[in-house]
Amino acid sequence: MADIKSKFSELAQQKNTQCNFKIQLSDGGPAGEVIVALTKEYDISMVVLGTRGQGVVRRTILGSVSDYVVHHANVPVLIYRG
């Protein structure tokens, strides 16, 4: 966890960007619901998520975390497809 945090800090410094970020691990329920709840609990101003690139059929049947967050969060959501 510390390694991930240090990488984000290093990237922000390289880009000369001031940002605060929080990395949260949770097993408190469905990921999308937990992320939306955390945006409220920690007064988060933006969510950045990665995507696994599920197919349209699979995503339609099962849903996706990023779809859930985009439609339920009250803050901007950036989806990164890597």
mmCIF file as gemmi writes it, N, C-alpha and C atoms, coordinates in Angstrom:
data_model
loop_
_atom_site.group_PDB
_atom_site.id
_atom_site.type_symbol
_atom_site.label_atom_id
_atom_site.label_alt_id
_atom_site.label_comp_id
_atom_site.label_asym_id
_atom_site.label_entity_id
_atom_site.label_seq_id
_atom_site.pdbx_PDB_ins_code
_atom_site.Cartn_x
_atom_site.Cartn_y
_atom_site.Cartn_z
_atom_site.occupancy
_atom_site.B_iso_or_equiv
_atom_site.pdbx_formal_charge
_atom_site.auth_seq_id
_atom_site.auth_asym_id
_atom_site.pdbx_PDB_model_num
ATOM 1 N N . MET Axp A 1 ? 0.827 -1.188 0 1 0 ? 1 A 1
ATOM 2 C CA . MET Axp A 1 ? 0 0 0 1 0 ? 1 A 1
ATOM 3 C C . MET Axp A 1 ? 0.873 1.254 0 1 0 ? 1 A 1
ATOM 4 N N . ALA Axp A 2 ? 1.909 1.268 0.811 1 0 ? 2 A 1
ATOM 5 C CA . ALA Axp A 2 ? 2.801 2.427 0.864 1 0 ? 2 A 1
ATOM 6 C C . ALA Axp A 2 ? 3.483 2.644 -0.48 1 0 ? 2 A 1
ATOM 7 N N . ASP Axp A 3 ? 3.795 1.546 -1.172 1 0 ? 3 A 1
ATOM 8 C CA . ASP Axp A 3 ? 4.446 1.638 -2.479 1 0 ? 3 A 1
ATOM 9 C C . ASP Axp A 3 ? 3.53 2.321 -3.494 1 0 ? 3 A 1
ATOM 10 N N . ILE Axp A 4 ? 2.272 1.966 -3.493 1 0 ? 4 A 1
ATOM 11 C CA . ILE Axp A 4 ? 1.306 2.588 -4.407 1 0 ? 4 A 1
ATOM 12 C C . ILE Axp A 4 ? 1.181 4.073 -4.1 1 0 ? 4 A 1
ATOM 13 N N . LYS Axp A 5 ? 1.085 4.388 -2.822 1 0 ? 5 A 1
ATOM 14 C CA . LYS Axp A 5 ? 0.938 5.784 -2.411 1 0 ? 5 A 1
ATOM 15 C C . LYS Axp A 5 ? 2.157 6.603 -2.821 1 0 ? 5 A 1
ATOM 16 N N . SER Axp A 6 ? 3.353 6.037 -2.656 1 0 ? 6 A 1
ATOM 17 C CA . SER Axp A 6 ? 4.564 6.77 -3.027 1 0 ? 6 A 1
ATOM 18 C C . SER Axp A 6 ? 4.638 6.98 -4.537 1 0 ? 6 A 1
ATOM 19 N N . LYS Axp A 7 ? 4.161 6.015 -5.322 1 0 ? 7 A 1
ATOM 20 C CA . LYS Axp A 7 ? 4.153 6.183 -6.779 1 0 ? 7 A 1
ATOM 21 C C . LYS Axp A 7 ? 3.227 7.322 -7.193 1 0 ? 7 A 1
ATOM 22 N N . PHE Axp A 8 ? 2.052 7.409 -6.576 1 0 ? 8 A 1
ATOM 23 C CA . PHE Axp A 8 ? 1.139 8.504 -6.887 1 0 ? 8 A 1
ATOM 24 C C . PHE Axp A 8 ? 1.735 9.844 -6.481 1 0 ? 8 A 1
ATOM 25 N N . SER Axp A 9 ? 2.372 9.901 -5.327 1 0 ? 9 A 1
ATOM 26 C CA . SER Axp A 9 ? 3.012 11.136 -4.874 1 0 ? 9 A 1
ATOM 27 C C . SER Axp A 9 ? 4.104 11.561 -5.847 1 0 ? 9 A 1
ATOM 28 N N . GLU Axp A 10 ? 4.898 10.602 -6.29 1 0 ? 10 A 1
ATOM 29 C CA . GLU Axp A 10 ? 5.976 10.888 -7.236 1 0 ? 10 A 1
ATOM 30 C C . GLU Axp A 10 ? 5.419 11.417 -8.561 1 0 ? 10 A 1
ATOM 31 N N . LEU Axp A 11 ? 4.358 10.794 -9.059 1 0 ? 11 A 1
ATOM 32 C CA . LEU Axp A 11 ? 3.734 11.264 -10.299 1 0 ? 11 A 1
ATOM 33 C C . LEU Axp A 11 ? 3.208 12.69 -10.159 1 0 ? 11 A 1
ATOM 34 N N . ALA Axp A 12 ? 2.583 12.99 -9.041 1 0 ? 12 A 1
ATOM 35 C CA . ALA Axp A 12 ? 2.057 14.336 -8.809 1 0 ? 12 A 1
ATOM 36 C C . ALA Axp A 12 ? 3.19 15.356 -8.776 1 0 ? 12 A 1
ATOM 37 N N . GLN Axp A 13 ? 4.304 15.008 -8.142 1 0 ? 13 A 1
ATOM 38 C CA . GLN Axp A 13 ? 5.452 15.917 -8.087 1 0 ? 13 A 1
ATOM 39 C C . GLN Axp A 13 ? 6.042 16.134 -9.475 1 0 ? 13 A 1
ATOM 40 N N . GLN Axp A 14 ? 6.151 15.068 -10.269 1 0 ? 14 A 1
ATOM 41 C CA . GLN Axp A 14 ? 6.688 15.186 -11.628 1 0 ? 14 A 1
ATOM 42 C C . GLN Axp A 14 ? 5.841 16.128 -12.478 1 0 ? 14 A 1
ATOM 43 N N . LYS Axp A 15 ? 4.551 16.095 -12.268 1 0 ? 15 A 1
ATOM 44 C CA . LYS Axp A 15 ? 3.63 16.933 -13.038 1 0 ? 15 A 1
ATOM 45 C C . LYS Axp A 15 ? 3.422 18.292 -12.381 1 0 ? 15 A 1
ATOM 46 N N . ASN Axp A 16 ? 4.119 18.527 -11.267 1 0 ? 16 A 1
ATOM 47 C CA . ASN Axp A 16 ? 3.992 19.77 -10.514 1 0 ? 16 A 1
ATOM 48 C C . ASN Axp A 16 ? 2.523 20.049 -10.178 1 0 ? 16 A 1
ATOM 49 N N . THR Axp A 17 ? 1.86 19.023 -9.689 1 0 ? 17 A 1
ATOM 50 C CA . THR Axp A 17 ? 0.433 19.085 -9.388 1 0 ? 17 A 1
ATOM 51 C C . THR Axp A 17 ? 0.205 18.89 -7.896 1 0 ? 17 A 1
ATOM 52 N N . GLN Axp A 18 ? -0.632 19.729 -7.334 1 0 ? 18 A 1
ATOM 53 C CA . GLN Axp A 18 ? -1.03 19.571 -5.943 1 0 ? 18 A 1
ATOM 54 C C . GLN Axp A 18 ? -2.294 18.722 -5.909 1 0 ? 18 A 1
ATOM 55 N N . CYS Axp A 19 ? -2.227 17.589 -5.276 1 0 ? 19 A 1
ATOM 56 C CA . CYS Axp A 19 ? -3.436 16.787 -5.133 1 0 ? 19 A 1
ATOM 57 C C . CYS Axp A 19 ? -3.334 15.958 -3.862 1 0 ? 19 A 1
ATOM 58 N N . ASN Axp A 20 ? -4.468 15.743 -3.286 1 0 ? 20 A 1
ATOM 59 C CA . ASN Axp A 20 ? -4.571 14.849 -2.142 1 0 ? 20 A 1
ATOM 60 C C . ASN Axp A 20 ? -5.308 13.616 -2.624 1 0 ? 20 A 1
ATOM 61 N N . PHE Axp A 21 ? -4.842 12.463 -2.222 1 0 ? 21 A 1
ATOM 62 C CA . PHE Axp A 21 ? -5.507 11.241 -2.643 1 0 ? 21 A 1
ATOM 63 C C . PHE Axp A 21 ? -5.577 10.277 -1.485 1 0 ? 21 A 1
ATOM 64 N N . LYS Axp A 22 ? -6.525 9.371 -1.583 1 0 ? 22 A 1
ATOM 65 C CA . LYS Axp A 22 ? -6.724 8.369 -0.545 1 0 ? 22 A 1
ATOM 66 C C . LYS Axp A 22 ? -6.865 7.02 -1.217 1 0 ? 22 A 1
ATOM 67 N N . ILE Axp A 23 ? -6.136 6.051 -0.714 1 0 ? 23 A 1
ATOM 68 C CA . ILE Axp A 23 ? -6.253 4.681 -1.181 1 0 ? 23 A 1
ATOM 69 C C . ILE Axp A 23 ? -6.946 3.913 -0.074 1 0 ? 23 A 1
ATOM 70 N N . GLN Axp A 24 ? -8.061 3.296 -0.39 1 0 ? 24 A 1
ATOM 71 C CA . GLN Axp A 24 ? -8.888 2.639 0.621 1 0 ? 24 A 1
ATOM 72 C C . GLN Axp A 24 ? -9.141 1.195 0.229 1 0 ? 24 A 1
ATOM 73 N N . LEU Axp A 25 ? -8.848 0.286 1.12 1 0 ? 25 A 1
ATOM 74 C CA . LEU Axp A 25 ? -9.203 -1.119 0.928 1 0 ? 25 A 1
ATOM 75 C C . LEU Axp A 25 ? -10.429 -1.405 1.77 1 0 ? 25 A 1
ATOM 76 N N . SER Axp A 26 ? -11.369 -2.138 1.2 1 0 ? 26 A 1
ATOM 77 C CA . SER Axp A 26 ? -12.594 -2.422 1.933 1 0 ? 26 A 1
ATOM 78 C C . SER Axp A 26 ? -13.178 -3.747 1.479 1 0 ? 26 A 1
ATOM 79 N N . ASP Axp A 27 ? -13.764 -4.452 2.42 1 0 ? 27 A 1
ATOM 80 C CA . ASP Axp A 27 ? -14.536 -5.644 2.074 1 0 ? 27 A 1
ATOM 81 C C . ASP Axp A 27 ? -15.941 -5.486 2.64 1 0 ? 27 A 1
ATOM 82 N N . GLY Axp A 28 ? -16.396 -4.231 2.656 1 0 ? 28 A 1
ATOM 83 C CA . GLY Axp A 28 ? -17.667 -3.902 3.279 1 0 ? 28 A 1
ATOM 84 C C . GLY Axp A 28 ? -18.875 -3.97 2.377 1 0 ? 28 A 1
ATOM 85 N N . GLY Axp A 29 ? -18.786 -4.635 1.244 1 0 ? 29 A 1
ATOM 86 C CA . GLY Axp A 29 ? -19.94 -4.746 0.366 1 0 ? 29 A 1
ATOM 87 C C . GLY Axp A 29 ? -19.535 -4.624 -1.08 1 0 ? 29 A 1
ATOM 88 N N . PRO Axp A 30 ? -20.528 -4.493 -1.962 1 0 ? 30 A 1
ATOM 89 C CA . PRO Axp A 30 ? -20.231 -4.337 -3.384 1 0 ? 30 A 1
ATOM 90 C C . PRO Axp A 30 ? -19.352 -3.104 -3.621 1 0 ? 30 A 1
ATOM 91 N N . ALA Axp A 31 ? -18.33 -3.252 -4.442 1 0 ? 31 A 1
ATOM 92 C CA . ALA Axp A 31 ? -17.32 -2.202 -4.612 1 0 ? 31 A 1
ATOM 93 C C . ALA Axp A 31 ? -17.921 -0.86 -5.022 1 0 ? 31 A 1
ATOM 94 N N . GLY Axp A 32 ? -18.843 -0.864 -5.971 1 0 ? 32 A 1
ATOM 95 C CA . GLY Axp A 32 ? -19.434 0.394 -6.415 1 0 ? 32 A 1
ATOM 96 C C . GLY Axp A 32 ? -20.138 1.13 -5.289 1 0 ? 32 A 1
ATOM 97 N N . GLU Axp A 33 ? -20.906 0.398 -4.499 1 0 ? 33 A 1
ATOM 98 C CA . GLU Axp A 33 ? -21.621 1.007 -3.374 1 0 ? 33 A 1
ATOM 99 C C . GLU Axp A 33 ? -20.651 1.548 -2.334 1 0 ? 33 A 1
ATOM 100 N N . VAL Axp A 34 ? -19.586 0.811 -2.071 1 0 ? 34 A 1
ATOM 101 C CA . VAL Axp A 34 ? -18.583 1.257 -1.096 1 0 ? 34 A 1
ATOM 102 C C . VAL Axp A 34 ? -17.903 2.53 -1.59 1 0 ? 34 A 1
ATOM 103 N N . ILE Axp A 35 ? -17.533 2.574 -2.855 1 0 ? 35 A 1
ATOM 104 C CA . ILE Axp A 35 ? -16.864 3.757 -3.403 1 0 ? 35 A 1
ATOM 105 C C . ILE Axp A 35 ? -17.765 4.979 -3.306 1 0 ? 35 A 1
ATOM 106 N N . VAL Axp A 36 ? -19.033 4.84 -3.679 1 0 ? 36 A 1
ATOM 107 C CA . VAL Axp A 36 ? -19.968 5.964 -3.599 1 0 ? 36 A 1
ATOM 108 C C . VAL Axp A 36 ? -20.119 6.424 -2.146 1 0 ? 36 A 1
ATOM 109 N N . ALA Axp A 37 ? -20.228 5.49 -1.213 1 0 ? 37 A 1
ATOM 110 C CA . ALA Axp A 37 ? -20.346 5.85 0.205 1 0 ? 37 A 1
ATOM 111 C C . ALA Axp A 37 ? -19.098 6.583 0.69 1 0 ? 37 A 1
ATOM 112 N N . LEU Axp A 38 ? -17.921 6.141 0.251 1 0 ? 38 A 1
ATOM 113 C CA . LEU Axp A 38 ? -16.673 6.785 0.677 1 0 ? 38 A 1
ATOM 114 C C . LEU Axp A 38 ? -16.549 8.204 0.136 1 0 ? 38 A 1
ATOM 115 N N . THR Axp A 39 ? -17.12 8.474 -1.049 1 0 ? 39 A 1
ATOM 116 C CA . THR Axp A 39 ? -17.057 9.844 -1.571 1 0 ? 39 A 1
ATOM 117 C C . THR Axp A 39 ? -17.782 10.802 -0.636 1 0 ? 39 A 1
ATOM 118 N N . LYS Axp A 40 ? -18.84 10.321 -0.023 1 0 ? 40 A 1
ATOM 119 C CA . LYS Axp A 40 ? -19.593 11.152 0.917 1 0 ? 40 A 1
ATOM 120 C C . LYS Axp A 40 ? -18.886 11.224 2.266 1 0 ? 40 A 1
ATOM 121 N N . GLU Axp A 41 ? -18.426 10.086 2.744 1 0 ? 41 A 1
ATOM 122 C CA . GLU Axp A 41 ? -17.791 10.022 4.065 1 0 ? 41 A 1
ATOM 123 C C . GLU Axp A 41 ? -16.533 10.885 4.145 1 0 ? 41 A 1
ATOM 124 N N . TYR Axp A 42 ? -15.733 10.891 3.086 1 0 ? 42 A 1
ATOM 125 C CA . TYR Axp A 42 ? -14.463 11.62 3.102 1 0 ? 42 A 1
ATOM 126 C C . TYR Axp A 42 ? -14.518 12.922 2.311 1 0 ? 42 A 1
ATOM 127 N N . ASP Axp A 43 ? -15.692 13.356 1.874 1 0 ? 43 A 1
ATOM 128 C CA . ASP Axp A 43 ? -15.859 14.587 1.107 1 0 ? 43 A 1
ATOM 129 C C . ASP Axp A 43 ? -14.911 14.608 -0.094 1 0 ? 43 A 1
ATOM 130 N N . ILE Axp A 44 ? -14.926 13.531 -0.85 1 0 ? 44 A 1
ATOM 131 C CA . ILE Axp A 44 ? -14.045 13.363 -2.01 1 0 ? 44 A 1
ATOM 132 C C . ILE Axp A 44 ? -14.591 14.187 -3.168 1 0 ? 44 A 1
ATOM 133 N N . SER Axp A 45 ? -13.698 14.857 -3.898 1 0 ? 45 A 1
ATOM 134 C CA . SER Axp A 45 ? -14.137 15.735 -4.982 1 0 ? 45 A 1
ATOM 135 C C . SER Axp A 45 ? -14.085 15.077 -6.358 1 0 ? 45 A 1
ATOM 136 N N . MET Axp A 46 ? -13.381 13.95 -6.486 1 0 ? 46 A 1
ATOM 137 C CA . MET Axp A 46 ? -13.306 13.259 -7.775 1 0 ? 46 A 1
ATOM 138 C C . MET Axp A 46 ? -12.883 11.821 -7.545 1 0 ? 46 A 1
ATOM 139 N N . VAL Axp A 47 ? -13.416 10.911 -8.366 1 0 ? 47 A 1
ATOM 140 C CA . VAL Axp A 47 ? -13.052 9.497 -8.292 1 0 ? 47 A 1
ATOM 141 C C . VAL Axp A 47 ? -12.356 9.121 -9.594 1 0 ? 47 A 1
ATOM 142 N N . VAL Axp A 48 ? -11.229 8.429 -9.483 1 0 ? 48 A 1
ATOM 143 C CA . VAL Axp A 48 ? -10.521 7.909 -10.648 1 0 ? 48 A 1
ATOM 144 C C . VAL Axp A 48 ? -10.531 6.391 -10.54 1 0 ? 48 A 1
ATOM 145 N N . LEU Axp A 49 ? -11.062 5.735 -11.57 1 0 ? 49 A 1
ATOM 146 C CA . LEU Axp A 49 ? -11.179 4.277 -11.577 1 0 ? 49 A 1
ATOM 147 C C . LEU Axp A 49 ? -10.54 3.699 -12.826 1 0 ? 49 A 1
ATOM 148 N N . GLY Axp A 50 ? -10.011 2.521 -12.687 1 0 ? 50 A 1
ATOM 149 C CA . GLY Axp A 50 ? -9.563 1.765 -13.85 1 0 ? 50 A 1
ATOM 150 C C . GLY Axp A 50 ? -10.694 0.868 -14.303 1 0 ? 50 A 1
ATOM 151 N N . THR Axp A 51 ? -10.605 0.368 -15.505 1 0 ? 51 A 1
ATOM 152 C CA . THR Axp A 51 ? -11.615 -0.543 -16.019 1 0 ? 51 A 1
ATOM 153 C C . THR Axp A 51 ? -10.949 -1.797 -16.559 1 0 ? 51 A 1
ATOM 154 N N . ARG Axp A 52 ? -11.637 -2.906 -16.412 1 0 ? 52 A 1
ATOM 155 C CA . ARG Axp A 52 ? -11.114 -4.178 -16.912 1 0 ? 52 A 1
ATOM 156 C C . ARG Axp A 52 ? -11.523 -4.415 -18.352 1 0 ? 52 A 1
ATOM 157 N N . GLY Axp A 53 ? -12.366 -3.573 -18.888 1 0 ? 53 A 1
ATOM 158 C CA . GLY Axp A 53 ? -12.781 -3.703 -20.277 1 0 ? 53 A 1
ATOM 159 C C . GLY Axp A 53 ? -13.646 -4.92 -20.548 1 0 ? 53 A 1
ATOM 160 N N . GLN Axp A 54 ? -14.629 -5.174 -19.682 1 0 ? 54 A 1
ATOM 161 C CA . GLN Axp A 54 ? -15.549 -6.292 -19.903 1 0 ? 54 A 1
ATOM 162 C C . GLN Axp A 54 ? -16.311 -6.081 -21.206 1 0 ? 54 A 1
ATOM 163 N N . GLY Axp A 55 ? -16.726 -7.147 -21.813 1 0 ? 55 A 1
ATOM 164 C CA . GLY Axp A 55 ? -17.533 -7.049 -23.025 1 0 ? 55 A 1
ATOM 165 C C . GLY Axp A 55 ? -18.901 -6.463 -22.729 1 0 ? 55 A 1
ATOM 166 N N . VAL Axp A 56 ? -19.563 -5.987 -23.757 1 0 ? 56 A 1
ATOM 167 C CA . VAL Axp A 56 ? -20.869 -5.345 -23.611 1 0 ? 56 A 1
ATOM 168 C C . VAL Axp A 56 ? -21.894 -6.293 -23.002 1 0 ? 56 A 1
ATOM 169 N N . VAL Axp A 57 ? -21.94 -7.528 -23.461 1 0 ? 57 A 1
ATOM 170 C CA . VAL Axp A 57 ? -22.925 -8.486 -22.952 1 0 ? 57 A 1
ATOM 171 C C . VAL Axp A 57 ? -22.673 -8.767 -21.482 1 0 ? 57 A 1
ATOM 172 N N . ARG Axp A 58 ? -21.439 -9.06 -21.135 1 0 ? 58 A 1
ATOM 173 C CA . ARG Axp A 58 ? -21.113 -9.357 -19.733 1 0 ? 58 A 1
ATOM 174 C C . ARG Axp A 58 ? -21.419 -8.165 -18.832 1 0 ? 58 A 1
ATOM 175 N N . ARG Axp A 59 ? -21.028 -6.954 -19.277 1 0 ? 59 A 1
ATOM 176 C CA . ARG Axp A 59 ? -21.271 -5.757 -18.477 1 0 ? 59 A 1
ATOM 177 C C . ARG Axp A 59 ? -22.769 -5.515 -18.321 1 0 ? 59 A 1
ATOM 178 N N . THR Axp A 60 ? -23.544 -5.774 -19.373 1 0 ? 60 A 1
ATOM 179 C CA . THR Axp A 60 ? -24.991 -5.576 -19.321 1 0 ? 60 A 1
ATOM 180 C C . THR Axp A 60 ? -25.64 -6.538 -18.335 1 0 ? 60 A 1
ATOM 181 N N . ILE Axp A 61 ? -25.195 -7.775 -18.333 1 0 ? 61 A 1
ATOM 182 C CA . ILE Axp A 61 ? -25.783 -8.78 -17.445 1 0 ? 61 A 1
ATOM 183 C C . ILE Axp A 61 ? -25.312 -8.598 -16.004 1 0 ? 61 A 1
ATOM 184 N N . LEU Axp A 62 ? -24.019 -8.444 -15.814 1 0 ? 62 A 1
ATOM 185 C CA . LEU Axp A 62 ? -23.452 -8.392 -14.468 1 0 ? 62 A 1
ATOM 186 C C . LEU Axp A 62 ? -23.286 -6.982 -13.924 1 0 ? 62 A 1
ATOM 187 N N . GLY Axp A 63 ? -23.253 -5.991 -14.803 1 0 ? 63 A 1
ATOM 188 C CA . GLY Axp A 63 ? -22.966 -4.638 -14.367 1 0 ? 63 A 1
ATOM 189 C C . GLY Axp A 63 ? -21.473 -4.477 -14.166 1 0 ? 63 A 1
ATOM 190 N N . SER Axp A 64 ? -21.041 -3.27 -13.872 1 0 ? 64 A 1
ATOM 191 C CA . SER Axp A 64 ? -19.632 -3.048 -13.592 1 0 ? 64 A 1
ATOM 192 C C . SER Axp A 64 ? -19.51 -2.009 -12.499 1 0 ? 64 A 1
ATOM 193 N N . VAL Axp A 65 ? -18.394 -2.047 -11.817 1 0 ? 65 A 1
ATOM 194 C CA . VAL Axp A 65 ? -18.144 -1.082 -10.741 1 0 ? 65 A 1
ATOM 195 C C . VAL Axp A 65 ? -18.139 0.33 -11.316 1 0 ? 65 A 1
ATOM 196 N N . SER Axp A 66 ? -17.413 0.524 -12.412 1 0 ? 66 A 1
ATOM 197 C CA . SER Axp A 66 ? -17.317 1.873 -12.979 1 0 ? 66 A 1
ATOM 198 C C . SER Axp A 66 ? -18.685 2.388 -13.432 1 0 ? 66 A 1
ATOM 199 N N . ASP Axp A 67 ? -19.503 1.539 -14.051 1 0 ? 67 A 1
ATOM 200 C CA . ASP Axp A 67 ? -20.856 1.957 -14.442 1 0 ? 67 A 1
ATOM 201 C C . ASP Axp A 67 ? -21.661 2.389 -13.221 1 0 ? 67 A 1
ATOM 202 N N . TYR Axp A 68 ? -21.584 1.607 -12.165 1 0 ? 68 A 1
ATOM 203 C CA . TYR Axp A 68 ? -22.336 1.926 -10.952 1 0 ? 68 A 1
ATOM 204 C C . TYR Axp A 68 ? -21.904 3.281 -10.395 1 0 ? 68 A 1
ATOM 205 N N . VAL Axp A 69 ? -20.59 3.472 -10.283 1 0 ? 69 A 1
ATOM 206 C CA . VAL Axp A 69 ? -20.077 4.712 -9.695 1 0 ? 69 A 1
ATOM 207 C C . VAL Axp A 69 ? -20.444 5.912 -10.565 1 0 ? 69 A 1
ATOM 208 N N . VAL Axp A 70 ? -20.29 5.785 -11.876 1 0 ? 70 A 1
ATOM 209 C CA . VAL Axp A 70 ? -20.64 6.886 -12.782 1 0 ? 70 A 1
ATOM 210 C C . VAL Axp A 70 ? -22.096 7.304 -12.589 1 0 ? 70 A 1
ATOM 211 N N . HIS Axp A 71 ? -22.99 6.34 -12.402 1 0 ? 71 A 1
ATOM 212 C CA . HIS Axp A 71 ? -24.416 6.655 -12.311 1 0 ? 71 A 1
ATOM 213 C C . HIS Axp A 71 ? -24.906 6.994 -10.905 1 0 ? 71 A 1
ATOM 214 N N . HIS Axp A 72 ? -24.094 6.751 -9.88 1 0 ? 72 A 1
ATOM 215 C CA . HIS Axp A 72 ? -24.56 6.991 -8.515 1 0 ? 72 A 1
ATOM 216 C C . HIS Axp A 72 ? -23.744 8.009 -7.724 1 0 ? 72 A 1
ATOM 217 N N . ALA Axp A 73 ? -22.538 8.303 -8.143 1 0 ? 73 A 1
ATOM 218 C CA . ALA Axp A 73 ? -21.709 9.26 -7.401 1 0 ? 73 A 1
ATOM 219 C C . ALA Axp A 73 ? -22.143 10.685 -7.729 1 0 ? 73 A 1
ATOM 220 N N . ASN Axp A 74 ? -22.022 11.553 -6.749 1 0 ? 74 A 1
ATOM 221 C CA . ASN Axp A 74 ? -22.357 12.963 -6.933 1 0 ? 74 A 1
ATOM 222 C C . ASN Axp A 74 ? -21.115 13.801 -7.2 1 0 ? 74 A 1
ATOM 223 N N . VAL Axp A 75 ? -20.041 13.155 -7.648 1 0 ? 75 A 1
ATOM 224 C CA . VAL Axp A 75 ? -18.788 13.84 -7.969 1 0 ? 75 A 1
ATOM 225 C C . VAL Axp A 75 ? -18.339 13.381 -9.359 1 0 ? 75 A 1
ATOM 226 N N . PRO Axp A 76 ? -17.445 14.132 -9.998 1 0 ? 76 A 1
ATOM 227 C CA . PRO Axp A 76 ? -16.926 13.679 -11.294 1 0 ? 76 A 1
ATOM 228 C C . PRO Axp A 76 ? -16.202 12.341 -11.155 1 0 ? 76 A 1
ATOM 229 N N . VAL Axp A 77 ? -16.333 11.504 -12.18 1 0 ? 77 A 1
ATOM 230 C CA . VAL Axp A 77 ? -15.686 10.188 -12.194 1 0 ? 77 A 1
ATOM 231 C C . VAL Axp A 77 ? -14.873 10.081 -13.481 1 0 ? 77 A 1
ATOM 232 N N . LEU Axp A 78 ? -13.585 9.793 -13.338 1 0 ? 78 A 1
ATOM 233 C CA . LEU Axp A 78 ? -12.703 9.595 -14.482 1 0 ? 78 A 1
ATOM 234 C C . LEU Axp A 78 ? -12.422 8.109 -14.602 1 0 ? 78 A 1
ATOM 235 N N . ILE Axp A 79 ? -12.729 7.541 -15.763 1 0 ? 79 A 1
ATOM 236 C CA . ILE Axp A 79 ? -12.492 6.12 -16.009 1 0 ? 79 A 1
ATOM 237 C C . ILE Axp A 79 ? -11.258 5.999 -16.883 1 0 ? 79 A 1
ATOM 238 N N . TYR Axp A 80 ? -10.272 5.264 -16.403 1 0 ? 80 A 1
ATOM 239 C CA . TYR Axp A 80 ? -9.025 5.055 -17.138 1 0 ? 80 A 1
ATOM 240 C C . TYR Axp A 80 ? -9.001 3.636 -17.673 1 0 ? 80 A 1
ATOM 241 N N . ARG Axp A 81 ? -8.881 3.525 -18.968 1 0 ? 81 A 1
ATOM 242 C CA . ARG Axp A 81 ? -8.783 2.2 -19.578 1 0 ? 81 A 1
ATOM 243 C C . ARG Axp A 81 ? -7.328 1.972 -19.952 1 0 ? 81 A 1
ATOM 244 N N . GLY Axp A 82 ? -6.672 1.083 -19.221 1 0 ? 82 A 1
ATOM 245 C CA . GLY Axp A 82 ? -5.239 0.904 -19.429 1 0 ? 82 A 1
ATOM 246 C C . GLY Axp A 82 ? -4.835 -0.403 -19.975 1 0 ? 82 A 1
